[in-house]
Amino acid sequence: MTAAQFEELTPAEAEDLLRRRLRRFLDAGADPAGALLLAAQDRRVDAIVPMITWNDLARVFLPSATGAPPSDGVFKKAWAGLFFGSSGMSLTPPIAGLGGATPPSAGPSPVNPTGPNPAECGRFAADICKVYLSVASTGTATPSDVALLERSSPASVLNRVAAPTLLIQGEADTLFPLSEADANARGLAANGTTVRVAWYTGGHDGGTGPQSDQDRLDNLTDQWLDHYLKGRGPVPSDSFTYSRIAGLDASSNGVVAQAFATAAYPGLTGQFTAPIKLAGPAQTAANPPNGNPAALSSLPGTGGGVASFVRGVVTDVPGQHADFYSAPLQQTIDVVGSPTVTIRAASPTGTAIVFVKLYDVNPGGSNTLPDGLVAPVRLTGLPANIAQARPVTVTLPAIVHRFGAGHILRLTVASADQAYASQAAPTVYTIALGAPAGETLTLPSVHGVQQGSSDRAWWWALGVLAGATALAVVALALIAQMIDRPLRLVDALGVAALAILWWRPADLLDPSFQLSFVAALTLALRPLADDGRRGVRGWLARGLSASAWVAIPGSWPRTDTRQALRTQRPSCAKSSNGPESMPVIWRGRSSRGGTSPATSHPRVHADTLSCPTRCLTFRPT
């Protein structure tokens, strides 16, 4: 685990670092918090760009959506177990006879000679291993456990970080949610450090995000390091930028993100809020023994594809949750930040662990849990009767999500979640809204201004190139008419086609490119008087043979979403578990024109389709 006392460089190490890097650039590598910790120890660090990092490790693994300290938090067992499990696997002894290696003799771990068995904790230090074994067994942390985790956290040293910091955090991240970057930003700003915050649609659960997001982050990083490291370029803006999945990228079969920006970072409370009235009676929710079975809201460690599928289709276990609904929205609401709500709970044992979630329910009844994020809450001192329960304010995880007009918001309070530790003893909770007559859900938002796509300039350049290509083809056609050598023109255009295929294959497969070449070739191959193929038949023969030269690449087997897609809807329109639908964003050119067809993706919505992804098939036409 990263700890501040191990981050300071010796003079020899610092000199070696300076020789290997341009000036004094820190490459944090796979340890994003190490950038903050090292910058706090060594003032020679000029600029840092921590990405999807943490602020307080104790709060990360023992979160509480009520603001309670980590000692009263809920243990994030899935992620913790994943880290310790992967560490233990790395100590698997080699097989004798392979590469001259022999299995080690039995005895204490060479890493932790006096520590626990390495099969329990792998390469982790003995003190960290002891904390994990204790918390994983009891579900709670002692003050000494919390203190040890805090020593491996940037929160304890932010007041010593002077290097300008660009904080990049993922929106789809159940390990280090947006609240961790928010805490880092507030801590750095309080010390007068130059800081900028950027969110993107990826994260530990969402991966690197779509290419449009990657390009945006690369551009922000280049600007930051060019100025603060190399001393080139203007001072980077301190605006806050974020992105939201907006549609399908027809040129890559992936998704495309739209970027937005505001003049200053608004935090998780947004620049303004939208109150939404929730309603529903008090309900019971059974807590299963040892939290099994439990709802599956996320799959830690699986990244984008599988995690996105789980967020889209998995629902809560019947009998283990209470649901409260809003009326259909009169207008679209773009949420950017952490929603808040007030609930009440009663338990015969006086304690309860619950998980609060905010679902987006489209008019077809499909539920979407934005990025699989849940708010864990540990409650103590509860009465047995709900009428005597006191309201508790819950801050839900920060999200970037568009709730469309006509959609319903569903607040779910579940008794168990597979990613967290629950109470071992079975019992039945009673859950109600904070106010008996109904509760207000507060949704934060910002005045975000949409930013130009990073590839718009590319499409302009491509258009200019296409125009220049068309002019060159026409010029060659005229020359061919003058010298009456059409076969050499075919050769020239064939070389050009192959060159474009090598440089930009997807554009050669575009129908507009194919038609431009076909038209030019047909124009150039006018009937000849002495080739034995006169009249219309000769003209057609030469035109078809020339057209085939360009059209053949278009017939190669491929999945080309630049072509129009036709959707089929099997009998699934009434499904309530599927992800919501969304329109295709056509970033390429279309040979047909007209209205773009639609398909679906689990992370966004539109009113065009209500059929889940698994019920759709796509056919190139």
MARFIPA-835711 format. One line per field, with one value per residue (C-alpha): x, y, z; residue in three letters. Coordinates in Angstrom, 3 decimals. Each point is the difference from the previous one (the first is absolute). Layout:
residues N
east c(X/...)
north c(Y/...)
up c(Z/...)
rest c(Ala/...)
This chain:
residues 621
east c(0.000/1.287/1.248/1.393/3.105/1.198/-0.528/2.968/2.868/3.644/2.337/1.321/-3.486/-1.068/2.989/-0.755/-3.631/1.036/2.302/-2.737/-2.801/-0.363/0.790/-1.807/-3.117/-1.419/-1.524/-2.186/-0.595/-2.332/0.019/-2.064/-0.004/3.787/0.072/-1.736/2.027/3.338/-0.889/-0.719/3.453/2.101/-0.436/2.032/-3.056/-1.310/-3.382/-2.132/-3.022/-1.489/-2.640/-2.808/1.701/-1.162/0.008/-0.615/0.583/-1.981/-3.043/0.465/-0.282/-2.347/-2.347/-3.099/-2.551/-1.089/3.395/0.850/3.699/1.583/-0.287/-3.778/0.233/-0.937/2.824/0.541/0.799/-0.003/2.714/2.075/-0.192/0.951/3.189/1.081/-0.938/2.051/2.940/-0.064/-0.102/3.263/1.817/-0.896/3.247/1.561/-0.168/3.214/1.815/-1.355/2.728/2.185/-2.325/-0.695/-2.833/0.993/0.276/-2.769/0.395/-0.821/-0.696/3.186/-1.955/-1.480/2.284/-1.784/-3.421/-3.045/-0.022/0.704/-2.958/-2.211/1.502/2.535/2.374/-1.794/1.853/-0.780/-1.771/-2.247/-0.686/-1.073/-2.416/-1.553/-0.461/-1.623/-2.345/-0.952/-0.919/-1.969/-1.171/1.191/3.300/1.661/1.521/3.474/-1.143/-1.340/3.193/2.135/-2.075/0.055/3.808/-0.154/-2.307/0.646/-2.498/2.704/2.506/-2.047/0.978/3.595/-0.709/1.019/0.315/-2.830/-2.350/-2.383/-2.383/-1.616/-2.689/-2.319/-3.775/-0.384/2.063/-1.273/3.515/1.041/-3.196/-0.164/-0.175/3.669/1.101/-2.293/1.714/3.428/-1.076/-1.386/3.113/2.386/-2.030/-0.075/3.813/0.083/1.262/-0.965/-2.461/-2.329/-2.587/-1.074/-2.487/-0.381/-2.346/2.498/1.579/0.803/-3.380/-0.263/3.510/1.713/-3.257/-0.780/2.617/-1.576/0.604/3.561/0.778/-1.419/2.056/3.156/-0.531/-0.553/3.118/2.126/-1.100/0.687/3.478/1.002/-0.532/0.947/2.757/1.475/-0.856/-1.779/-3.458/-2.533/-1.183/-2.533/-3.567/-1.242/-3.452/-1.734/-0.635/-2.070/-1.571/-3.083/-0.629/-2.087/-0.326/1.637/3.046/-0.909/3.637/1.316/-2.974/0.622/-1.565/0.700/0.113/-1.042/2.224/-1.226/1.701/-0.752/2.098/0.850/-0.176/-3.376/0.713/-2.529/-2.892/-0.226/-0.859/-3.744/-2.357/-3.261/-2.373/-1.873/-2.863/0.101/-2.914/-0.636/-1.052/2.269/1.179/1.823/3.288/1.424/3.697/1.250/2.518/3.548/-1.324/-0.838/-1.809/0.676/-0.482/2.749/0.509/3.587/2.775/3.296/3.006/-1.858/0.329/-2.359/-1.826/-1.300/-0.431/-2.128/-2.186/-0.544/-0.942/-2.568/-1.889/0.412/-2.768/-0.275/-0.960/-3.759/-0.950/3.347/-0.651/-2.421/-0.860/-1.208/-0.984/-0.297/-2.613/1.064/2.404/-1.473/3.369/3.462/2.366/3.773/1.441/3.632/0.902/-1.296/-3.778/-1.232/-3.072/-1.300/-1.146/-1.075/0.660/-1.069/1.564/-0.761/3.749/0.534/2.461/-0.266/2.212/-1.824/0.960/-1.721/-0.218/-1.543/-1.441/-1.055/-3.209/-0.936/-3.607/0.368/0.803/3.724/2.199/3.491/2.278/2.479/3.496/-1.002/0.540/-1.635/0.084/0.814/-1.398/0.567/-2.682/0.081/-2.335/-3.072/-3.445/-2.066/-2.950/0.307/-2.213/2.739/2.833/1.882/0.811/3.523/1.428/1.695/2.406/-0.074/3.110/0.778/-1.182/-0.206/-3.295/-2.863/-3.494/-2.258/-3.422/-2.669/2.411/-0.615/2.574/0.011/1.719/0.839/1.201/1.386/1.100/2.962/2.459/2.609/2.720/-0.307/-0.130/-3.452/-1.246/0.482/-3.173/-3.254/-2.587/-2.674/0.364/-2.766/0.893/-1.852/0.599/1.191/-3.389/-3.201/-1.773/2.772/3.649/1.918/2.907/2.507/1.759/3.067/0.904/2.282/-0.211/2.240/0.941/0.512/3.537/0.982/0.858/3.715/-0.492/-2.035/3.182/0.827/-3.250/0.587/3.456/-1.460/-2.557/2.740/1.953/-3.054/-0.510/3.623/-0.240/-3.083/1.782/3.007/-2.227/-1.743/3.371/1.193/-3.220/0.521/3.591/-1.135/-2.442/2.832/2.502/-2.643/1.765/-2.751/1.812/2.781/-2.618/-1.450/3.479/0.504/-3.321/0.622/3.249/-1.829/-2.719/2.565/1.820/-3.196/-0.813/3.360/-0.308/-3.677/-1.765/-3.378/-0.297/0.637/-2.912/-2.264/-2.565/0.682/3.673/-0.916/-2.556/2.439/2.568/-2.590/-1.359/3.465/0.994/-3.202/0.492/3.596/-0.652/-1.864/-0.625/2.966/-0.108/2.584/-0.142/-2.642/-2.603/-2.028/-3.270/-1.913/1.218/3.642/-0.639/-1.828/2.721/2.785/-2.017/-0.922/3.563/1.337/-2.689/0.805/3.581/-1.254/-3.094/1.740/1.445/-3.520/-1.113/2.582/-1.583/-0.238/-2.324/-0.446/-2.319/0.339/-2.608/-3.606/-1.162/-3.391/-1.329/-2.265/-2.029/-0.821/-2.767/1.774/-1.675/-1.386/3.311/0.713/3.568/1.770/2.115/-1.422/0.248/1.858/0.429/2.967/2.328/1.015/3.520/0.670/-1.638/-3.117/-0.757/-3.723/-0.604/-3.223/-0.606/2.653/-1.132/0.096/1.530/0.495/2.698/-0.363/1.510/-2.263/-3.573/-2.315/-3.684/0.458/0.278/-0.885/1.269/3.074/3.278/-0.111/-3.254/1.385/1.799/1.785/0.302/2.022/-2.256)
north c(0.000/3.458/1.811/3.532/-0.964/-2.144/2.608/2.354/-0.422/-0.182/2.460/-2.802/-1.129/3.570/0.581/-3.212/1.066/3.375/-1.618/-2.341/2.552/3.252/2.539/-1.289/-1.842/-2.659/-3.015/-1.524/-3.166/-2.514/1.894/3.160/1.080/-0.204/3.201/1.959/-1.651/0.601/3.592/0.576/-1.314/1.490/3.601/-0.743/-1.560/2.600/-1.393/-3.072/-1.579/-2.588/-2.160/-1.982/0.288/0.115/2.552/-2.055/-3.751/-0.607/1.724/-1.873/-3.441/1.020/2.565/1.480/2.043/1.811/1.624/-2.305/-0.749/-3.147/-1.767/0.083/-0.720/-3.067/-2.298/-0.110/-3.697/-0.755/2.481/-0.741/-3.720/0.488/1.874/-2.512/-2.958/1.234/0.710/-3.520/-1.478/1.762/-2.132/-3.330/-2.027/-0.852/-3.554/-1.964/-0.625/3.046/2.558/-1.546/1.154/-2.130/0.383/1.908/-1.900/0.289/2.813/3.642/2.321/1.605/3.250/-0.076/-2.373/0.646/0.717/-2.122/-2.903/1.318/-1.991/2.374/3.316/-0.608/2.918/2.387/1.262/-1.709/3.001/0.502/-3.731/0.067/2.839/-1.840/-3.234/1.864/2.181/-2.837/-2.161/2.548/2.478/2.936/1.788/1.028/3.501/-1.478/-1.657/3.303/1.833/-2.470/0.405/3.785/-0.027/-1.404/2.789/3.347/1.616/0.191/1.906/2.162/3.149/-0.603/-0.481/3.079/-1.493/1.015/-2.969/-1.228/-2.468/-2.486/-2.240/-2.629/0.185/-3.795/-0.893/-1.939/-0.157/3.673/1.958/3.655/0.986/-0.950/2.431/2.629/-0.372/0.305/3.088/1.725/-0.851/1.319/3.170/0.738/0.047/2.390/-2.677/0.370/-2.790/-0.980/-2.810/-2.114/-2.875/-2.608/-2.907/-2.743/-1.071/-3.251/-1.329/1.885/-0.468/2.692/1.320/0.621/1.389/3.453/0.057/-1.261/2.711/2.670/-1.170/-0.251/3.561/1.263/-1.815/1.339/3.568/-0.410/-1.470/2.224/3.072/-1.082/-2.435/1.220/3.680/0.115/1.161/2.142/-0.577/-2.878/0.810/-0.880/-0.902/-3.206/-2.512/-3.175/-2.309/-2.123/-2.969/1.401/-2.663/-2.654/0.765/-1.369/0.024/-2.308/-2.006/1.660/2.872/3.704/2.434/3.630/2.341/2.985/2.764/2.635/2.978/-1.357/-3.290/-0.090/-2.954/-2.796/2.294/1.561/3.554/-0.467/-2.760/-1.544/-1.265/-3.192/-1.210/-3.677/-1.983/-3.430/-1.636/-1.543/-3.434/-2.973/-1.369/-3.316/-0.182/-3.461/-1.911/1.106/2.138/-2.924/0.222/3.624/2.468/0.130/3.664/-0.207/-2.461/1.370/-0.602/-0.902/3.383/1.468/-2.745/-2.412/2.732/2.004/-3.042/-0.557/3.635/-0.257/-3.190/-1.173/0.860/-0.323/-3.189/-0.159/0.609/1.624/3.592/2.900/2.164/3.591/1.692/3.419/1.114/-0.044/2.867/2.963/0.886/-1.452/0.412/-0.279/-1.038/0.937/-0.633/-1.813/-0.252/0.124/-1.446/-0.639/-3.428/-1.684/-3.548/-2.280/-3.289/-2.456/-0.277/3.762/-0.032/-0.258/0.035/1.159/1.004/2.941/0.161/2.322/-1.709/1.569/-1.672/0.684/0.033/-3.642/-1.049/-0.720/0.890/1.488/0.423/2.716/-1.501/-2.654/2.432/-0.513/1.903/-2.270/1.056/-1.441/1.109/-0.466/0.837/-0.811/-0.540/-3.082/2.112/2.109/2.683/0.771/0.059/3.227/1.229/-0.595/1.911/-2.195/1.373/-2.232/-0.533/2.766/-0.822/1.552/-1.196/1.311/-0.837/0.455/1.591/-2.580/-2.117/-0.960/0.124/-2.971/0.199/-3.502/-0.858/-3.560/-2.115/-1.701/0.515/-2.486/2.640/0.819/-1.751/-0.231/-0.953/-3.703/-0.591/-0.184/2.599/2.179/3.762/2.525/2.782/3.266/3.399/2.784/1.717/-2.058/2.170/-0.411/0.886/2.297/-1.421/2.739/-0.321/2.219/1.315/2.522/2.416/-2.099/1.284/-2.731/-0.131/-0.659/-3.602/-0.617/-1.525/2.815/1.508/-3.418/-0.176/3.484/-1.084/-3.170/2.037/2.188/-3.134/-1.534/3.168/0.049/-3.674/0.664/2.834/-2.217/-2.744/2.446/1.321/-3.518/-0.708/3.053/-0.952/-3.520/1.394/1.994/-2.864/-2.721/-2.378/-1.135/-3.128/2.113/2.111/-3.165/-0.916/3.450/-0.028/-3.530/1.112/2.937/-2.308/-2.319/2.956/1.248/-3.529/-0.210/3.473/0.062/-3.307/1.016/2.986/-2.075/-2.199/3.025/-0.039/3.637/-0.786/-3.000/1.920/2.848/-2.397/-1.882/3.221/1.251/-3.301/-0.260/3.540/-0.695/-3.302/1.446/-2.303/-0.381/-0.265/-2.727/-2.409/-2.306/0.902/2.852/1.510/-0.429/-3.548/1.028/2.970/-2.199/-2.675/2.483/1.879/-3.156/-1.347/3.323/0.264/-3.491/1.114/2.376/-1.891/-3.321/1.199/0.910/-3.609/-1.410/-1.647/2.578/1.663/3.454/2.173/2.840/-1.881/0.407/-2.353/-1.630/-1.018/-2.902/-0.136/-3.467/-0.309/1.879/3.398/-0.584/-1.072/1.819/-1.116/1.138/3.104/3.139/0.955/2.740/1.397/-0.696/2.976/-0.093/1.432/-1.226/0.892/-1.744/-0.881/0.017/3.096/0.356/-0.861/-1.988/-3.418/-0.914/-2.671/-0.344/0.109/-0.615/3.237/2.586/0.373/1.444/-0.231/-1.525/-3.601/-1.819/-3.414/-1.290/-0.576/-3.760/-0.010/1.999/-1.274/2.148/-0.764/1.966/0.904)
up c(0.000/-0.800/3.107/0.153/1.985/-2.905/-2.736/0.589/-2.466/1.003/-1.780/-2.230/-0.901/-0.704/-2.297/-1.865/-0.362/-1.403/-2.543/-1.237/-0.171/-1.887/2.731/3.113/-1.113/2.269/-1.702/2.698/-2.010/1.621/3.319/-0.620/3.658/-0.054/-2.056/2.763/2.763/-1.717/-0.905/3.702/0.959/-2.802/-1.186/-3.134/-1.607/-2.463/-1.062/0.588/-1.702/2.408/-1.656/1.719/3.367/3.619/2.781/3.141/-0.185/3.180/-1.481/-3.288/1.596/2.833/-1.591/1.594/-1.938/3.182/0.569/2.914/0.607/-1.496/3.359/-0.591/-3.730/-2.045/-1.109/-3.789/0.039/-3.740/-0.962/3.125/-0.625/-3.628/0.962/2.610/-2.168/-2.955/2.301/1.375/-3.500/-0.859/2.587/-1.610/0.064/-3.386/-1.350/0.351/-3.233/-1.830/-0.597/2.688/2.763/3.056/2.499/3.142/3.233/2.552/2.475/0.658/-2.893/-1.397/-0.254/3.496/1.921/3.308/-1.464/-0.720/-2.396/-3.551/-1.285/1.991/-1.068/-2.753/-0.484/2.358/3.058/3.305/1.533/-3.039/-0.088/3.642/-0.694/-2.941/1.928/2.881/-2.057/-2.359/2.965/2.031/-2.657/2.124/0.552/3.249/0.435/-0.521/-3.230/-1.275/0.984/-1.929/-3.169/0.331/0.049/-3.549/-1.153/-1.705/2.406/2.657/-2.176/-2.395/1.884/-1.131/-3.724/-2.003/-3.494/-2.391/-0.094/-2.687/1.668/-2.406/1.454/-1.491/0.289/-0.260/3.046/3.016/1.500/-0.031/-0.716/-0.965/3.672/0.393/-2.712/1.514/3.383/-1.647/-1.934/3.090/2.025/-2.650/-0.600/3.729/-0.072/-2.983/-2.424/-3.646/-0.722/-2.823/-0.005/-2.967/0.028/-2.710/-0.660/0.890/3.272/1.786/-1.169/-3.289/-1.369/-2.044/-1.423/-3.682/-2.342/0.135/3.765/-0.359/-2.529/2.306/2.979/-2.113/-1.156/3.570/1.205/-2.863/0.714/3.719/-0.354/-2.920/2.155/3.517/-0.951/-3.289/0.404/-3.357/-0.967/1.881/3.539/-0.088/0.874/3.471/-1.331/1.049/-2.773/-0.020/-2.542/-0.524/-2.278/-2.841/-2.676/-2.119/-2.126/-3.404/-1.097/2.744/1.332/3.385/1.891/-0.213/2.895/-0.073/2.001/2.001/1.948/2.617/1.003/3.473/1.864/1.809/2.271/0.438/0.921/-3.465/-0.979/0.454/1.089/-1.148/2.722/-0.849/2.158/1.002/1.384/1.459/3.267/2.634/-1.132/1.452/-1.339/1.163/0.803/-1.070/2.135/-0.778/-2.843/-2.247/-2.376/-0.821/-2.834/-2.621/-0.828/-1.279/-0.853/1.398/-2.174/-3.193/-1.707/-2.582/-1.920/2.646/2.606/-2.428/-0.657/3.736/0.580/-2.738/0.726/3.596/2.465/3.767/1.805/0.654/3.625/0.809/-1.020/0.316/-3.016/-0.230/-3.267/-1.548/-2.490/-3.677/-0.630/-1.838/-1.518/-0.415/2.967/-0.348/3.360/0.672/3.620/3.084/0.548/3.592/1.699/3.510/1.193/3.244/1.179/2.845/1.081/2.825/0.660/0.173/-2.911/-3.766/-3.088/-3.124/-3.528/-1.681/-3.809/-2.553/-3.074/-3.305/-1.203/-3.616/-1.305/-1.035/3.571/-0.453/2.962/-0.196/3.006/-1.070/-0.006/2.547/2.888/3.399/3.310/2.981/3.380/3.494/2.471/3.769/2.873/-2.088/1.524/-0.660/-1.167/-3.145/1.494/2.518/-2.577/-0.620/-3.515/-1.319/-2.963/-2.577/-2.608/-3.049/-2.171/-2.468/-3.520/-3.454/-1.416/-2.119/1.266/-2.998/-0.067/0.775/2.024/3.636/2.790/2.350/3.376/1.229/3.509/0.021/2.940/-1.695/-2.846/-1.184/-0.122/3.721/3.363/1.551/3.441/0.644/2.000/-1.975/0.878/-1.574/-0.375/-0.495/-2.460/-0.612/-1.522/2.266/0.026/0.324/-2.573/-2.564/-0.368/-2.344/-1.946/-0.816/-3.364/-0.620/-3.443/-1.695/-2.902/-2.216/-3.441/-2.566/-1.328/-3.589/-0.737/-0.276/-3.420/-1.580/-1.362/-1.368/-1.922/-1.421/-1.121/-1.437/-1.941/-1.463/-0.894/-1.670/-2.045/-1.062/-0.933/-2.124/-1.824/-0.622/-1.414/-2.330/-1.150/-0.721/-1.881/-2.218/-0.653/-0.879/-2.520/-1.584/-0.260/-0.427/2.416/2.407/1.212/1.493/1.736/1.524/1.237/1.522/1.755/1.250/1.622/1.571/1.309/1.572/1.563/1.607/1.139/1.759/1.542/0.995/-0.737/1.420/-2.337/-3.108/1.042/0.212/-2.845/-0.893/-0.659/-2.092/-2.047/-0.659/-1.413/-2.013/-1.480/-0.947/-1.557/-1.967/-1.281/-0.992/-1.759/-2.943/-3.009/-2.367/-3.759/-0.429/2.936/-1.421/2.605/-1.443/1.043/3.202/0.626/-0.134/2.279/2.553/-0.071/0.660/2.642/1.915/-0.061/1.277/2.662/1.267/0.721/2.662/1.117/0.743/3.376/1.035/-0.375/2.432/3.104/2.755/2.487/-1.488/2.052/-2.464/-1.988/1.005/2.725/0.146/3.415/0.742/3.177/1.297/2.553/2.774/0.057/3.487/1.553/3.251/0.542/-3.136/-0.419/-1.488/-3.623/-1.781/-3.494/-2.218/-0.390/-3.687/-0.107/-3.539/-3.271/-1.248/-3.588/0.661/2.068/1.922/3.628/1.870/1.166/3.682/2.172/3.744/2.654/3.729/1.290/-1.617/-1.056/-2.608/-0.672/-3.448/1.202/3.192/-1.006/1.888/-1.834/0.190/-2.013/-2.916/-3.079/-2.560/-3.678/-2.558/-2.938)
rest c(Met/Thr/Ala/Ala/Gln/Phe/Glu/Glu/Leu/Thr/Pro/Ala/Glu/Ala/Glu/Asp/Leu/Leu/Arg/Arg/Arg/Leu/Arg/Arg/Phe/Leu/Asp/Ala/Gly/Ala/Asp/Pro/Ala/Gly/Ala/Leu/Leu/Leu/Ala/Ala/Gln/Asp/Arg/Arg/Val/Asp/Ala/Ile/Val/Pro/Met/Ile/Thr/Trp/Asn/Asp/Leu/Ala/Arg/Val/Phe/Leu/Pro/Ser/Ala/Thr/Gly/Ala/Pro/Pro/Ser/Asp/Gly/Val/Phe/Lys/Lys/Ala/Trp/Ala/Gly/Leu/Phe/Phe/Gly/Ser/Ser/Gly/Met/Ser/Leu/Thr/Pro/Pro/Ile/Ala/Gly/Leu/Gly/Gly/Ala/Thr/Pro/Pro/Ser/Ala/Gly/Pro/Ser/Pro/Val/Asn/Pro/Thr/Gly/Pro/Asn/Pro/Ala/Glu/Cys/Gly/Arg/Phe/Ala/Ala/Asp/Ile/Cys/Lys/Val/Tyr/Leu/Ser/Val/Ala/Ser/Thr/Gly/Thr/Ala/Thr/Pro/Ser/Asp/Val/Ala/Leu/Leu/Glu/Arg/Ser/Ser/Pro/Ala/Ser/Val/Leu/Asn/Arg/Val/Ala/Ala/Pro/Thr/Leu/Leu/Ile/Gln/Gly/Glu/Ala/Asp/Thr/Leu/Phe/Pro/Leu/Ser/Glu/Ala/Asp/Ala/Asn/Ala/Arg/Gly/Leu/Ala/Ala/Asn/Gly/Thr/Thr/Val/Arg/Val/Ala/Trp/Tyr/Thr/Gly/Gly/His/Asp/Gly/Gly/Thr/Gly/Pro/Gln/Ser/Asp/Gln/Asp/Arg/Leu/Asp/Asn/Leu/Thr/Asp/Gln/Trp/Leu/Asp/His/Tyr/Leu/Lys/Gly/Arg/Gly/Pro/Val/Pro/Ser/Asp/Ser/Phe/Thr/Tyr/Ser/Arg/Ile/Ala/Gly/Leu/Asp/Ala/Ser/Ser/Asn/Gly/Val/Val/Ala/Gln/Ala/Phe/Ala/Thr/Ala/Ala/Tyr/Pro/Gly/Leu/Thr/Gly/Gln/Phe/Thr/Ala/Pro/Ile/Lys/Leu/Ala/Gly/Pro/Ala/Gln/Thr/Ala/Ala/Asn/Pro/Pro/Asn/Gly/Asn/Pro/Ala/Ala/Leu/Ser/Ser/Leu/Pro/Gly/Thr/Gly/Gly/Gly/Val/Ala/Ser/Phe/Val/Arg/Gly/Val/Val/Thr/Asp/Val/Pro/Gly/Gln/His/Ala/Asp/Phe/Tyr/Ser/Ala/Pro/Leu/Gln/Gln/Thr/Ile/Asp/Val/Val/Gly/Ser/Pro/Thr/Val/Thr/Ile/Arg/Ala/Ala/Ser/Pro/Thr/Gly/Thr/Ala/Ile/Val/Phe/Val/Lys/Leu/Tyr/Asp/Val/Asn/Pro/Gly/Gly/Ser/Asn/Thr/Leu/Pro/Asp/Gly/Leu/Val/Ala/Pro/Val/Arg/Leu/Thr/Gly/Leu/Pro/Ala/Asn/Ile/Ala/Gln/Ala/Arg/Pro/Val/Thr/Val/Thr/Leu/Pro/Ala/Ile/Val/His/Arg/Phe/Gly/Ala/Gly/His/Ile/Leu/Arg/Leu/Thr/Val/Ala/Ser/Ala/Asp/Gln/Ala/Tyr/Ala/Ser/Gln/Ala/Ala/Pro/Thr/Val/Tyr/Thr/Ile/Ala/Leu/Gly/Ala/Pro/Ala/Gly/Glu/Thr/Leu/Thr/Leu/Pro/Ser/Val/His/Gly/Val/Gln/Gln/Gly/Ser/Ser/Asp/Arg/Ala/Trp/Trp/Trp/Ala/Leu/Gly/Val/Leu/Ala/Gly/Ala/Thr/Ala/Leu/Ala/Val/Val/Ala/Leu/Ala/Leu/Ile/Ala/Gln/Met/Ile/Asp/Arg/Pro/Leu/Arg/Leu/Val/Asp/Ala/Leu/Gly/Val/Ala/Ala/Leu/Ala/Ile/Leu/Trp/Trp/Arg/Pro/Ala/Asp/Leu/Leu/Asp/Pro/Ser/Phe/Gln/Leu/Ser/Phe/Val/Ala/Ala/Leu/Thr/Leu/Ala/Leu/Arg/Pro/Leu/Ala/Asp/Asp/Gly/Arg/Arg/Gly/Val/Arg/Gly/Trp/Leu/Ala/Arg/Gly/Leu/Ser/Ala/Ser/Ala/Trp/Val/Ala/Ile/Pro/Gly/Ser/Trp/Pro/Arg/Thr/Asp/Thr/Arg/Gln/Ala/Leu/Arg/Thr/Gln/Arg/Pro/Ser/Cys/Ala/Lys/Ser/Ser/Asn/Gly/Pro/Glu/Ser/Met/Pro/Val/Ile/Trp/Arg/Gly/Arg/Ser/Ser/Arg/Gly/Gly/Thr/Ser/Pro/Ala/Thr/Ser/His/Pro/Arg/Val/His/Ala/Asp/Thr/Leu/Ser/Cys/Pro/Thr/Arg/Cys/Leu/Thr/Phe/Arg/Pro/Thr)
